[in-house]
Amino acid sequence: MARARVHPYPFDQSPLRIPIPARLVPDRAYESQEAFLRDFYRAERCVIACNLHAD
């Protein structure tokens, strides 16, 4: 789980857990943007949980 400190903290709740939609893309060099996007749109979708904390 990722963590981040936010200042100024605009939320009433700390920590605030937020989901971040993501995709699992192979970690490699791509010969073009089109090649990257082809892998990106075929990639498995997942959600990364992140906690925001008041300073």
NUSE-376869 format. One record per atom (N, C-alpha, C): residue number from 1; x, y, z. Coordinates in nm, 2 decimals, decimal comma. Example, Ala and Ser with C-alpha at 12.3 -4.5 7.8 and 13.67 -1.06 7.14 Angstrom:
<rs>
{1; {1,32; -0,57; 0,78}}
{1; {1,23; -0,45; 0,78}}
{1; {1,32; -0,33; 0,78}}
{2; {1,28; -0,22; 0,71}}
{2; {1,37; -0,11; 0,71}}
{2; {1,29; 0,00; 0,79}}
</rs>
This chain:
<rs>
{1; {0,08; -0,12; 0,00}}
{1; {0,00; 0,00; 0,00}}
{1; {0,09; 0,12; 0,00}}
{2; {0,06; 0,22; -0,08}}
{2; {0,13; 0,34; -0,09}}
{2; {0,08; 0,44; 0,01}}
{3; {0,17; 0,53; 0,06}}
{3; {0,13; 0,63; 0,15}}
{3; {0,19; 0,77; 0,10}}
{4; {0,11; 0,87; 0,13}}
{4; {0,15; 1,01; 0,10}}
{4; {0,11; 1,10; 0,21}}
{5; {0,19; 1,20; 0,24}}
{5; {0,16; 1,31; 0,33}}
{5; {0,12; 1,43; 0,24}}
{6; {0,01; 1,49; 0,28}}
{6; {-0,05; 1,61; 0,21}}
{6; {-0,05; 1,73; 0,29}}
{7; {0,00; 1,84; 0,24}}
{7; {0,00; 1,97; 0,32}}
{7; {-0,02; 2,08; 0,22}}
{8; {-0,12; 2,16; 0,24}}
{8; {-0,22; 2,15; 0,35}}
{8; {-0,32; 2,04; 0,32}}
{9; {-0,37; 1,98; 0,43}}
{9; {-0,46; 1,86; 0,42}}
{9; {-0,60; 1,91; 0,41}}
{10; {-0,67; 1,89; 0,29}}
{10; {-0,80; 1,94; 0,28}}
{10; {-0,92; 1,85; 0,32}}
{11; {-0,89; 1,73; 0,38}}
{11; {-0,99; 1,63; 0,41}}
{11; {-1,02; 1,63; 0,56}}
{12; {-1,14; 1,58; 0,59}}
{12; {-1,18; 1,57; 0,73}}
{12; {-1,12; 1,44; 0,80}}
{13; {-1,09; 1,35; 0,72}}
{13; {-1,05; 1,21; 0,77}}
{13; {-0,90; 1,19; 0,74}}
{14; {-0,82; 1,14; 0,84}}
{14; {-0,68; 1,11; 0,82}}
{14; {-0,66; 0,98; 0,90}}
{15; {-0,61; 0,87; 0,84}}
{15; {-0,57; 0,87; 0,69}}
{15; {-0,70; 0,85; 0,61}}
{16; {-0,69; 0,89; 0,49}}
{16; {-0,79; 0,88; 0,39}}
{16; {-0,75; 0,78; 0,28}}
{17; {-0,82; 0,67; 0,27}}
{17; {-0,78; 0,56; 0,18}}
{17; {-0,85; 0,59; 0,05}}
{18; {-0,77; 0,60; -0,06}}
{18; {-0,82; 0,62; -0,19}}
{18; {-0,78; 0,51; -0,29}}
{19; {-0,87; 0,46; -0,37}}
{19; {-0,83; 0,36; -0,47}}
{19; {-0,78; 0,44; -0,60}}
{20; {-0,67; 0,38; -0,66}}
{20; {-0,62; 0,44; -0,79}}
{20; {-0,63; 0,33; -0,89}}
{21; {-0,71; 0,34; -0,99}}
{21; {-0,71; 0,25; -1,10}}
{21; {-0,58; 0,24; -1,17}}
{22; {-0,54; 0,12; -1,21}}
{22; {-0,41; 0,10; -1,27}}
{22; {-0,41; -0,02; -1,37}}
{23; {-0,31; -0,03; -1,45}}
{23; {-0,29; -0,15; -1,53}}
{23; {-0,15; -0,20; -1,52}}
{24; {-0,14; -0,33; -1,53}}
{24; {-0,01; -0,40; -1,52}}
{24; {0,05; -0,41; -1,66}}
{25; {0,15; -0,32; -1,69}}
{25; {0,21; -0,32; -1,82}}
{25; {0,35; -0,37; -1,81}}
{26; {0,40; -0,45; -1,90}}
{26; {0,53; -0,50; -1,90}}
{26; {0,64; -0,39; -1,89}}
{27; {0,74; -0,41; -1,80}}
{27; {0,84; -0,31; -1,78}}
{27; {0,95; -0,34; -1,89}}
{28; {0,94; -0,27; -2,00}}
{28; {1,03; -0,29; -2,11}}
{28; {1,03; -0,16; -2,20}}
{29; {1,13; -0,15; -2,28}}
{29; {1,14; -0,04; -2,38}}
{29; {1,04; -0,07; -2,49}}
{30; {0,97; 0,04; -2,53}}
{30; {0,88; 0,02; -2,64}}
{30; {0,93; 0,10; -2,76}}
{31; {0,91; 0,04; -2,88}}
{31; {0,97; 0,11; -3,00}}
{31; {0,88; 0,23; -3,05}}
{32; {0,76; 0,24; -3,00}}
{32; {0,67; 0,35; -3,04}}
{32; {0,56; 0,37; -2,93}}
{33; {0,50; 0,48; -2,94}}
{33; {0,38; 0,50; -2,85}}
{33; {0,27; 0,40; -2,89}}
{34; {0,25; 0,37; -3,01}}
{34; {0,15; 0,28; -3,06}}
{34; {0,17; 0,14; -3,00}}
{35; {0,30; 0,10; -2,99}}
{35; {0,33; -0,03; -2,93}}
{35; {0,30; -0,03; -2,78}}
{36; {0,34; 0,08; -2,72}}
{36; {0,30; 0,09; -2,57}}
{36; {0,15; 0,08; -2,55}}
{37; {0,08; 0,16; -2,63}}
{37; {-0,07; 0,17; -2,61}}
{37; {-0,13; 0,03; -2,64}}
{38; {-0,08; -0,04; -2,73}}
{38; {-0,13; -0,18; -2,76}}
{38; {-0,12; -0,26; -2,64}}
{39; {-0,01; -0,26; -2,57}}
{39; {0,01; -0,34; -2,45}}
{39; {-0,07; -0,28; -2,34}}
{40; {-0,08; -0,15; -2,33}}
{40; {-0,15; -0,08; -2,22}}
{40; {-0,30; -0,12; -2,22}}
{41; {-0,36; -0,12; -2,34}}
{41; {-0,51; -0,15; -2,35}}
{41; {-0,54; -0,29; -2,33}}
{42; {-0,44; -0,38; -2,35}}
{42; {-0,46; -0,52; -2,33}}
{42; {-0,42; -0,57; -2,19}}
{43; {-0,36; -0,48; -2,11}}
{43; {-0,31; -0,51; -1,98}}
{43; {-0,42; -0,54; -1,88}}
{44; {-0,38; -0,62; -1,78}}
{44; {-0,47; -0,65; -1,67}}
{44; {-0,50; -0,53; -1,59}}
{45; {-0,62; -0,51; -1,56}}
{45; {-0,66; -0,39; -1,47}}
{45; {-0,65; -0,43; -1,32}}
{46; {-0,61; -0,33; -1,24}}
{46; {-0,60; -0,36; -1,10}}
{46; {-0,63; -0,22; -1,03}}
{47; {-0,64; -0,23; -0,90}}
{47; {-0,66; -0,11; -0,81}}
{47; {-0,54; -0,10; -0,71}}
{48; {-0,48; 0,01; -0,70}}
{48; {-0,37; 0,03; -0,61}}
{48; {-0,43; 0,11; -0,49}}
{49; {-0,42; 0,06; -0,37}}
{49; {-0,47; 0,14; -0,25}}
{49; {-0,37; 0,24; -0,21}}
{50; {-0,41; 0,36; -0,17}}
{50; {-0,32; 0,46; -0,13}}
{50; {-0,38; 0,53; -0,01}}
{51; {-0,30; 0,55; 0,10}}
{51; {-0,35; 0,63; 0,21}}
{51; {-0,29; 0,77; 0,21}}
{52; {-0,37; 0,87; 0,23}}
{52; {-0,33; 1,01; 0,24}}
{52; {-0,33; 1,04; 0,39}}
{53; {-0,23; 1,11; 0,44}}
{53; {-0,22; 1,14; 0,58}}
{53; {-0,20; 1,29; 0,60}}
{54; {-0,26; 1,34; 0,70}}
{54; {-0,24; 1,48; 0,74}}
{54; {-0,10; 1,50; 0,78}}
{55; {-0,04; 1,62; 0,76}}
{55; {0,10; 1,65; 0,80}}
{55; {0,11; 1,66; 0,95}}
</rs>
